[in-house]
Amino acid sequence: MGKRDLILRVAGELFAAEGYDGTTVDEIASKASVNKAMIYYYFKNKEDLYQTVLRSSIEKVLNKLRENIKDFAKPEESIEIYLRSFYEQAKQDKPFLRILLMEIASGGKHMLDDTVGVFVNILQILQNILESGVKTGVFRNVNPKITHFTIVGALSFYLCSSEIRKRFKDKIGKVPTLADDSEEEIKEITKIVLRGLKA
């Protein structure tokens, strides 16, 4: 892993744990075992570093969607790809959803317009999927924005609650699989979403 990627990984972990205001460049440099000057070599300031962490995660989701959703794909398959793209990014990049949830809770206090623009591109993809589903008689007419927040909200809450679920596994043992994360979970969330969309 190169120095820039290392800085981004460590910064993401700290931003997810402490938030933007609670994280300092000194902490990032110390945890990454790099000179502070090295951070400023790659990034203008803390804000630039934070935006890069957040935007790069969202752009990875957008790129996965563009690569995997084809014009000829069935709308149901495209919805599964949409869900899975967020799910896989969140599983590979643990800080992603935590930082995103903090931004949502703060009203996007530290989110710049170009980062919001990536979300708009993602939402446009979902809108195209939903319109295709309506045209083919598979989906009913629904609001793309509400659908997006339903999908991402469910995934975010589920994945970000992983540590709590593990911690209280004995107390919630009567609820099947609540404490476990597996491939079955994404399939179950997909089924629930598709049931809501079906015409």
C-alpha positions as CSV (number, residue, x, y, z in Angstrom):
1,M,0.0,0.0,0.0
2,G,1.4,3.4,-1.0
3,K,1.7,6.3,1.4
4,R,-1.3,8.2,-0.1
5,D,-3.6,5.1,0.3
6,L,-2.3,4.5,3.8
7,I,-3.1,8.1,4.8
8,L,-6.6,7.8,3.3
9,R,-7.2,4.5,5.1
10,V,-6.1,5.8,8.5
11,A,-7.9,9.1,8.0
12,G,-11.1,7.2,7.2
13,E,-10.8,5.2,10.4
14,L,-10.3,8.3,12.5
15,F,-13.0,10.3,10.8
16,A,-15.4,7.4,11.3
17,A,-14.5,7.1,15.0
18,E,-14.0,10.7,16.0
19,G,-15.9,12.7,13.3
20,Y,-14.4,15.6,11.3
21,D,-14.1,18.0,14.2
22,G,-12.7,15.4,16.6
23,T,-9.8,14.3,14.2
24,T,-6.6,16.2,13.8
25,V,-3.9,16.0,11.1
26,D,-1.4,15.2,13.9
27,E,-3.4,12.2,14.9
28,I,-3.6,11.0,11.4
29,A,0.1,11.4,10.9
30,S,0.9,9.6,14.1
31,K,-1.4,6.6,13.5
32,A,-0.2,6.3,9.9
33,S,3.4,6.6,11.0
34,V,4.1,9.4,8.5
35,N,5.5,12.9,8.7
36,K,2.8,15.5,8.8
37,A,4.5,17.2,5.8
38,M,3.7,14.0,3.9
39,I,0.0,14.5,4.4
40,Y,0.3,18.1,3.1
41,Y,2.2,16.8,0.1
42,Y,-0.8,14.8,-1.0
43,F,-3.7,16.9,0.4
44,K,-4.1,20.7,0.8
45,N,-5.5,20.5,4.3
46,K,-7.7,18.4,6.6
47,E,-10.8,19.4,4.6
48,D,-9.3,18.2,1.3
49,L,-8.3,15.0,3.0
50,Y,-11.8,14.5,4.4
51,Q,-13.5,15.2,1.1
52,T,-11.2,12.8,-0.7
53,V,-12.0,10.0,1.9
54,L,-15.7,10.5,1.5
55,R,-15.8,11.2,-2.2
56,S,-13.5,8.3,-3.2
57,S,-15.8,5.8,-1.3
58,I,-18.9,7.1,-3.1
59,E,-17.2,7.2,-6.4
60,K,-16.3,3.5,-6.0
61,V,-20.0,2.8,-5.6
62,L,-20.8,4.9,-8.7
63,N,-18.1,3.1,-10.7
64,K,-19.4,-0.3,-9.7
65,L,-22.9,0.6,-10.8
66,R,-21.7,1.9,-14.1
67,E,-19.7,-1.2,-14.7
68,N,-22.3,-3.7,-13.7
69,I,-25.7,-2.3,-14.6
70,K,-26.3,-3.0,-18.3
71,D,-29.1,-1.6,-20.5
72,F,-30.4,-5.1,-21.2
73,A,-30.5,-6.2,-17.5
74,K,-33.8,-7.0,-15.9
75,P,-34.9,-4.2,-13.5
76,E,-35.0,-6.7,-10.6
77,E,-31.4,-7.7,-11.3
78,S,-30.4,-4.0,-11.5
79,I,-31.9,-3.3,-8.1
80,E,-29.9,-6.2,-6.6
81,I,-26.8,-4.8,-8.2
82,Y,-27.7,-1.4,-6.8
83,L,-28.0,-2.8,-3.3
84,R,-25.0,-5.0,-3.6
85,S,-22.7,-2.1,-4.8
86,F,-23.4,-0.2,-1.6
87,Y,-23.2,-3.4,0.5
88,E,-19.9,-4.5,-0.9
89,Q,-18.3,-1.1,-0.6
90,A,-19.4,-0.8,3.0
91,K,-18.1,-4.3,3.8
92,Q,-14.7,-3.5,2.2
93,D,-14.5,0.1,3.5
94,K,-15.8,0.0,7.1
95,P,-15.6,3.8,7.7
96,F,-17.7,4.6,4.6
97,L,-21.2,4.3,6.1
98,R,-20.3,5.7,9.5
99,I,-18.9,8.9,8.0
100,L,-21.9,9.1,5.7
101,L,-24.3,8.7,8.6
102,M,-22.5,11.4,10.5
103,E,-22.8,13.7,7.5
104,I,-26.5,13.0,7.2
105,A,-27.0,13.6,11.0
106,S,-25.2,17.0,10.7
107,G,-27.1,18.1,7.7
108,G,-24.1,17.6,5.4
109,K,-22.0,20.1,7.5
110,H,-18.7,19.0,5.8
111,M,-20.0,17.7,2.5
112,L,-19.1,19.8,-0.6
113,D,-21.2,20.2,-3.8
114,D,-19.0,18.0,-5.9
115,T,-19.4,15.1,-3.4
116,V,-23.2,15.7,-3.5
117,G,-22.9,15.6,-7.3
118,V,-21.7,12.0,-7.1
119,F,-24.8,11.1,-5.1
120,V,-26.9,12.8,-7.8
121,N,-25.3,10.6,-10.5
122,I,-26.1,7.5,-8.4
123,L,-29.7,8.6,-7.9
124,Q,-30.0,9.0,-11.6
125,I,-29.0,5.4,-12.2
126,L,-31.7,4.3,-9.7
127,Q,-34.2,6.5,-11.4
128,N,-33.4,4.8,-14.8
129,I,-33.8,1.4,-13.2
130,L,-37.2,2.3,-11.7
131,E,-38.4,3.8,-14.9
132,S,-37.4,0.7,-16.9
133,G,-39.3,-1.4,-14.3
134,V,-42.4,0.7,-14.7
135,K,-42.2,0.5,-18.5
136,T,-41.9,-3.2,-18.5
137,G,-44.7,-3.6,-15.9
138,V,-42.5,-5.1,-13.3
139,F,-42.4,-2.2,-10.8
140,R,-45.1,0.3,-9.7
141,N,-44.4,4.0,-9.9
142,V,-42.4,5.1,-6.9
143,N,-40.3,8.1,-5.8
144,P,-36.6,7.4,-6.7
145,K,-35.3,9.6,-3.8
146,I,-37.4,7.8,-1.2
147,T,-36.4,4.4,-2.7
148,H,-32.7,5.4,-2.5
149,F,-32.9,6.4,1.1
150,T,-34.9,3.3,2.0
151,I,-32.2,1.1,0.5
152,V,-29.2,3.0,1.8
153,G,-30.8,3.6,5.1
154,A,-31.6,-0.1,5.7
155,L,-28.1,-1.1,4.7
156,S,-26.4,1.6,6.8
157,F,-28.4,0.9,9.9
158,Y,-27.9,-2.8,9.5
159,L,-24.2,-2.8,8.8
160,C,-23.4,0.0,11.3
161,S,-25.1,-2.0,14.1
162,S,-22.8,-4.9,13.6
163,E,-20.8,-4.3,16.8
164,I,-23.9,-3.7,18.9
165,R,-25.4,-6.9,17.6
166,K,-22.3,-8.9,18.4
167,R,-22.0,-7.3,21.9
168,F,-25.6,-8.2,22.8
169,K,-25.7,-11.6,20.9
170,D,-26.7,-13.5,24.1
171,K,-29.5,-11.2,24.9
172,I,-30.9,-11.2,21.3
173,G,-30.4,-14.9,20.7
174,K,-34.1,-15.6,20.4
175,V,-34.1,-13.5,17.1
176,P,-32.7,-15.8,14.4
177,T,-29.5,-14.5,12.7
178,L,-29.8,-11.0,14.2
179,A,-26.3,-11.1,15.5
180,D,-24.8,-12.5,12.3
181,D,-23.6,-11.0,9.1
182,S,-23.6,-13.1,6.0
183,E,-24.4,-13.3,2.3
184,E,-28.0,-14.2,3.3
185,E,-28.5,-10.8,4.8
186,I,-28.1,-8.9,1.5
187,K,-30.4,-11.4,-0.2
188,E,-33.0,-10.8,2.4
189,I,-32.8,-7.0,2.2
190,T,-33.1,-7.3,-1.6
191,K,-36.2,-9.4,-1.3
192,I,-37.8,-6.9,1.0
193,V,-37.0,-4.0,-1.3
194,L,-38.3,-5.9,-4.4
195,R,-41.5,-6.8,-2.7
196,G,-42.1,-3.1,-2.1
197,L,-41.4,-2.2,-5.7
198,K,-43.4,-4.9,-7.5
199,A,-46.4,-3.8,-9.5
